[in-house]
Amino acid sequence: MINVSFAYKHWVPGHLFRAHREVASPQHLPDVSSKGAGSALVGSVMALIATFEGANVLPPDGTSQANQLIHGLIQLQSALVKSQSSDLSEYFTAAVGQRFEKEGAGLLHSIYQKGLTSKMLEALVSYDHKMPMWERPALTELFQRYNVSRQDWELIEKIFDEADGVYRMKGSSIHDAYELWRSQMPGGRS
Protein backbone atom coordinates (compact mmCIF):
# COMPACT_ATOMS: atom_id res chain seq x y z
CA MET A 1 0.00 0.00 0.00
CA ILE A 2 1.47 3.33 -1.05
CA ASN A 3 1.17 6.11 1.49
CA VAL A 4 -0.23 8.59 -1.00
CA SER A 5 0.27 11.67 1.14
CA PHE A 6 3.91 10.85 1.88
CA ALA A 7 4.65 9.82 -1.70
CA TYR A 8 3.06 12.97 -3.05
CA LYS A 9 5.04 15.25 -0.75
CA HIS A 10 8.20 13.34 -1.69
CA TRP A 11 7.81 14.40 -5.31
CA VAL A 12 6.71 17.95 -4.61
CA PRO A 13 9.04 19.26 -1.90
CA GLY A 14 7.97 22.59 -0.52
CA HIS A 15 5.71 23.66 -3.35
CA LEU A 16 2.94 22.31 -5.51
CA PHE A 17 3.74 21.42 -9.08
CA ARG A 18 7.07 22.99 -9.77
CA ALA A 19 7.77 22.77 -13.45
CA HIS A 20 9.76 24.59 -16.05
CA ARG A 21 7.28 27.21 -17.12
CA GLU A 22 6.93 28.01 -20.74
CA VAL A 23 7.25 31.59 -21.85
CA ALA A 24 3.73 32.92 -21.51
CA SER A 25 2.23 36.04 -20.15
CA PRO A 26 0.97 35.51 -16.58
CA GLN A 27 -2.41 37.09 -17.24
CA HIS A 28 -3.32 34.18 -19.56
CA LEU A 29 -2.68 31.53 -16.94
CA PRO A 30 -5.69 30.29 -14.95
CA ASP A 31 -5.46 31.06 -11.25
CA VAL A 32 -4.38 27.77 -9.70
CA SER A 33 -2.49 29.45 -6.89
CA SER A 34 -5.34 29.57 -4.41
CA LYS A 35 -5.29 27.18 -1.51
CA GLY A 36 -8.50 25.51 -2.74
CA ALA A 37 -7.16 24.92 -6.23
CA GLY A 38 -3.85 23.64 -4.85
CA SER A 39 -5.50 21.13 -2.54
CA ALA A 40 -7.81 20.04 -5.35
CA LEU A 41 -4.80 19.34 -7.57
CA VAL A 42 -3.12 17.33 -4.81
CA GLY A 43 -6.36 15.49 -4.08
CA SER A 44 -6.97 14.53 -7.69
CA VAL A 45 -3.64 12.72 -8.01
CA MET A 46 -4.12 11.12 -4.60
CA ALA A 47 -7.55 9.89 -5.70
CA LEU A 48 -6.13 8.44 -8.93
CA ILE A 49 -3.49 6.55 -6.95
CA ALA A 50 -6.08 5.30 -4.47
CA THR A 51 -8.30 4.21 -7.37
CA PHE A 52 -5.42 2.23 -8.86
CA GLU A 53 -4.66 0.78 -5.46
CA GLY A 54 -8.31 -0.27 -5.10
CA ALA A 55 -7.90 -2.29 -8.30
CA ASN A 56 -4.72 -3.82 -6.87
CA VAL A 57 -2.62 -2.72 -9.86
CA LEU A 58 -0.17 -0.33 -8.20
CA PRO A 59 3.50 -1.18 -8.31
CA PRO A 60 4.83 -2.10 -4.83
CA ASP A 61 5.42 0.84 -2.49
CA GLY A 62 8.93 2.24 -2.58
CA THR A 63 9.84 0.75 -5.95
CA SER A 64 11.13 2.80 -8.83
CA GLN A 65 7.90 2.07 -10.74
CA ALA A 66 5.74 3.34 -7.87
CA ASN A 67 7.82 6.53 -7.72
CA GLN A 68 7.69 6.85 -11.50
CA LEU A 69 3.89 6.55 -11.53
CA ILE A 70 3.45 9.23 -8.87
CA HIS A 71 5.97 11.52 -10.54
CA GLY A 72 4.36 10.96 -13.96
CA LEU A 73 0.85 11.75 -12.74
CA ILE A 74 1.96 14.90 -10.92
CA GLN A 75 3.96 16.21 -13.86
CA LEU A 76 1.31 15.26 -16.45
CA GLN A 77 -1.27 17.19 -14.44
CA SER A 78 1.13 20.11 -14.14
CA ALA A 79 1.61 20.22 -17.91
CA LEU A 80 -2.14 20.09 -18.53
CA VAL A 81 -2.92 22.79 -15.97
CA LYS A 82 -0.02 25.19 -16.56
CA SER A 83 1.00 24.82 -20.18
CA GLN A 84 0.01 27.51 -22.63
CA SER A 85 0.91 25.28 -25.58
CA SER A 86 -1.68 25.37 -28.35
CA ASP A 87 -0.48 21.92 -29.47
CA LEU A 88 -1.27 20.41 -26.07
CA SER A 89 -4.53 22.33 -25.81
CA GLU A 90 -5.67 21.05 -29.22
CA TYR A 91 -4.64 17.47 -28.42
CA PHE A 92 -6.35 17.52 -25.01
CA THR A 93 -9.48 19.13 -26.44
CA ALA A 94 -9.68 16.50 -29.20
CA ALA A 95 -9.10 13.67 -26.71
CA VAL A 96 -11.79 14.82 -24.29
CA GLY A 97 -14.21 15.73 -27.08
CA GLN A 98 -13.85 12.34 -28.75
CA ARG A 99 -14.36 10.36 -25.54
CA PHE A 100 -16.91 12.52 -23.71
CA GLU A 101 -18.72 14.54 -26.38
CA LYS A 102 -21.58 15.95 -24.30
CA GLU A 103 -19.62 16.73 -21.16
CA GLY A 104 -16.33 17.54 -22.90
CA ALA A 105 -16.43 21.32 -22.52
CA GLY A 106 -17.15 21.06 -18.80
CA LEU A 107 -14.34 18.56 -18.30
CA LEU A 108 -11.86 20.76 -20.13
CA HIS A 109 -12.70 23.81 -18.04
CA SER A 110 -12.74 21.87 -14.77
CA ILE A 111 -9.11 20.75 -14.92
CA TYR A 112 -8.06 24.09 -13.40
CA GLN A 113 -10.31 23.58 -10.36
CA LYS A 114 -10.45 19.79 -10.07
CA GLY A 115 -7.15 18.63 -11.53
CA LEU A 116 -6.58 15.50 -13.60
CA THR A 117 -9.62 13.26 -13.15
CA SER A 118 -10.17 9.65 -14.16
CA LYS A 119 -12.31 10.79 -17.08
CA MET A 120 -9.64 13.15 -18.36
CA LEU A 121 -7.03 10.44 -18.01
CA GLU A 122 -9.28 7.97 -19.81
CA ALA A 123 -9.74 10.44 -22.65
CA LEU A 124 -5.97 10.87 -23.01
CA VAL A 125 -5.31 7.12 -22.86
CA SER A 126 -8.05 6.35 -25.37
CA TYR A 127 -6.99 9.09 -27.78
CA ASP A 128 -3.32 8.16 -27.48
CA HIS A 129 -4.17 4.67 -28.74
CA LYS A 130 -5.41 6.30 -31.97
CA MET A 131 -3.23 9.40 -32.18
CA PRO A 132 -0.01 8.71 -30.23
CA MET A 133 1.13 11.87 -28.49
CA TRP A 134 4.77 10.79 -28.55
CA GLU A 135 4.75 10.85 -32.34
CA ARG A 136 4.16 14.60 -32.20
CA PRO A 137 7.47 16.45 -31.73
CA ALA A 138 5.83 19.54 -30.19
CA LEU A 139 4.13 17.43 -27.51
CA THR A 140 7.26 15.39 -26.86
CA GLU A 141 9.24 18.60 -26.33
CA LEU A 142 6.54 20.06 -24.09
CA PHE A 143 6.34 16.96 -21.89
CA GLN A 144 10.11 16.92 -21.59
CA ARG A 145 9.96 20.49 -20.26
CA TYR A 146 7.51 19.26 -17.62
CA ASN A 147 9.68 16.23 -16.84
CA VAL A 148 7.25 13.67 -18.26
CA SER A 149 9.03 10.95 -20.20
CA ARG A 150 7.55 8.52 -22.67
CA GLN A 151 8.23 5.76 -20.12
CA ASP A 152 6.27 7.73 -17.49
CA TRP A 153 3.32 8.00 -19.88
CA GLU A 154 3.48 4.32 -20.87
CA LEU A 155 3.39 3.31 -17.20
CA ILE A 156 0.43 5.63 -16.51
CA GLU A 157 -1.37 4.23 -19.55
CA LYS A 158 -0.66 0.61 -18.52
CA ILE A 159 -1.80 1.11 -14.92
CA PHE A 160 -4.95 2.97 -16.03
CA ASP A 161 -5.87 0.23 -18.54
CA GLU A 162 -5.27 -2.50 -15.94
CA ALA A 163 -7.35 -0.70 -13.30
CA ASP A 164 -10.16 -0.02 -15.76
CA GLY A 165 -10.21 -3.71 -16.69
CA VAL A 166 -10.37 -4.78 -13.05
CA TYR A 167 -13.27 -2.45 -12.28
CA ARG A 168 -15.14 -3.60 -15.40
CA MET A 169 -14.68 -7.25 -14.43
CA LYS A 170 -16.21 -6.42 -11.04
CA GLY A 171 -19.19 -4.83 -12.82
CA SER A 172 -18.12 -1.42 -11.61
CA SER A 173 -16.62 1.72 -13.11
CA ILE A 174 -13.19 3.23 -12.61
CA HIS A 175 -14.91 6.62 -12.58
CA ASP A 176 -17.26 5.64 -9.74
CA ALA A 177 -14.27 4.39 -7.74
CA TYR A 178 -12.35 7.58 -8.50
CA GLU A 179 -15.26 9.82 -7.45
CA LEU A 180 -15.63 7.92 -4.17
CA TRP A 181 -11.93 8.39 -3.40
CA ARG A 182 -11.95 11.95 -4.68
CA SER A 183 -14.59 12.99 -2.17
CA GLN A 184 -12.29 11.85 0.65
CA MET A 185 -9.16 13.63 -0.54
CA PRO A 186 -7.98 17.25 -0.12
CA GLY A 187 -10.18 19.65 -2.07
CA GLY A 188 -12.73 16.94 -2.76
CA ARG A 189 -15.75 18.62 -1.25
CA SER A 190 -15.76 21.80 -3.29
SVG drawing of the C-alpha trace seen along z (x, -y; Angstrom):
<svg xmlns="http://www.w3.org/2000/svg" viewBox="-24 -40 38 50">
<polyline fill="none" stroke="black" stroke-width="0.4" points="0.0,0.0 1.5,-3.3 1.2,-6.1 -0.2,-8.6 0.3,-11.7 3.9,-10.9 4.7,-9.8 3.1,-13.0 5.0,-15.2 8.2,-13.3 7.8,-14.4 6.7,-17.9 9.0,-19.3 8.0,-22.6 5.7,-23.7 2.9,-22.3 3.7,-21.4 7.1,-23.0 7.8,-22.8 9.8,-24.6 7.3,-27.2 6.9,-28.0 7.3,-31.6 3.7,-32.9 2.2,-36.0 1.0,-35.5 -2.4,-37.1 -3.3,-34.2 -2.7,-31.5 -5.7,-30.3 -5.5,-31.1 -4.4,-27.8 -2.5,-29.5 -5.3,-29.6 -5.3,-27.2 -8.5,-25.5 -7.2,-24.9 -3.9,-23.6 -5.5,-21.1 -7.8,-20.0 -4.8,-19.3 -3.1,-17.3 -6.4,-15.5 -7.0,-14.5 -3.6,-12.7 -4.1,-11.1 -7.6,-9.9 -6.1,-8.4 -3.5,-6.6 -6.1,-5.3 -8.3,-4.2 -5.4,-2.2 -4.7,-0.8 -8.3,0.3 -7.9,2.3 -4.7,3.8 -2.6,2.7 -0.2,0.3 3.5,1.2 4.8,2.1 5.4,-0.8 8.9,-2.2 9.8,-0.8 11.1,-2.8 7.9,-2.1 5.7,-3.3 7.8,-6.5 7.7,-6.8 3.9,-6.5 3.4,-9.2 6.0,-11.5 4.4,-11.0 0.9,-11.8 2.0,-14.9 4.0,-16.2 1.3,-15.3 -1.3,-17.2 1.1,-20.1 1.6,-20.2 -2.1,-20.1 -2.9,-22.8 0.0,-25.2 1.0,-24.8 0.0,-27.5 0.9,-25.3 -1.7,-25.4 -0.5,-21.9 -1.3,-20.4 -4.5,-22.3 -5.7,-21.1 -4.6,-17.5 -6.3,-17.5 -9.5,-19.1 -9.7,-16.5 -9.1,-13.7 -11.8,-14.8 -14.2,-15.7 -13.9,-12.3 -14.4,-10.4 -16.9,-12.5 -18.7,-14.5 -21.6,-15.9 -19.6,-16.7 -16.3,-17.5 -16.4,-21.3 -17.2,-21.1 -14.3,-18.6 -11.9,-20.8 -12.7,-23.8 -12.7,-21.9 -9.1,-20.7 -8.1,-24.1 -10.3,-23.6 -10.4,-19.8 -7.1,-18.6 -6.6,-15.5 -9.6,-13.3 -10.2,-9.7 -12.3,-10.8 -9.6,-13.2 -7.0,-10.4 -9.3,-8.0 -9.7,-10.4 -6.0,-10.9 -5.3,-7.1 -8.1,-6.3 -7.0,-9.1 -3.3,-8.2 -4.2,-4.7 -5.4,-6.3 -3.2,-9.4 0.0,-8.7 1.1,-11.9 4.8,-10.8 4.8,-10.8 4.2,-14.6 7.5,-16.5 5.8,-19.5 4.1,-17.4 7.3,-15.4 9.2,-18.6 6.5,-20.1 6.3,-17.0 10.1,-16.9 10.0,-20.5 7.5,-19.3 9.7,-16.2 7.2,-13.7 9.0,-11.0 7.5,-8.5 8.2,-5.8 6.3,-7.7 3.3,-8.0 3.5,-4.3 3.4,-3.3 0.4,-5.6 -1.4,-4.2 -0.7,-0.6 -1.8,-1.1 -4.9,-3.0 -5.9,-0.2 -5.3,2.5 -7.3,0.7 -10.2,0.0 -10.2,3.7 -10.4,4.8 -13.3,2.4 -15.1,3.6 -14.7,7.2 -16.2,6.4 -19.2,4.8 -18.1,1.4 -16.6,-1.7 -13.2,-3.2 -14.9,-6.6 -17.3,-5.6 -14.3,-4.4 -12.4,-7.6 -15.3,-9.8 -15.6,-7.9 -11.9,-8.4 -11.9,-12.0 -14.6,-13.0 -12.3,-11.8 -9.2,-13.6 -8.0,-17.2 -10.2,-19.7 -12.7,-16.9 -15.7,-18.6 -15.8,-21.8"/>
</svg>
